[in-house]
Amino acid sequence: MKSRYIVAIVSDEHAGHKLGLCNPKAKLEQLENGKIIEYYPQLSETQKFMWEVHEWGKEEALKLAGKDDVILIHDGDPTHGKASYKSIRPNPDCGGEF
């Protein structure tokens, strides 16, 4: 039995909102005139800062864990709004990360 586990909690990323967490490499799609158009969103300074903090937190949790297991708890609202969850999926061009 392991003697230590690291528990990391993330919450309320609100992807799809203009202030939500967004990977700078994210490729999104929208429907225009019956055609799917791919685009890369322009991140605000707030989103750039939030992504840096998100990545820093992930790196620090993994450093703290060392060889111990990390348990990730996702506490809701990964996307913003009622319908946006249907259109969010990992992008293989950025390692599958959101």
Secondary structure as UniProt FT lines:
FT   STRAND          5..10
FT   TURN            18..19
FT   TURN            24..25
FT   STRAND          28..32
FT   TURN            33..34
FT   STRAND          35..39
FT   HELIX           45..65
FT   TURN            66..67
FT   STRAND          69..74
FT   HELIX           84..87
FT   HELIX           92..94
FT   TURN            95..96
//
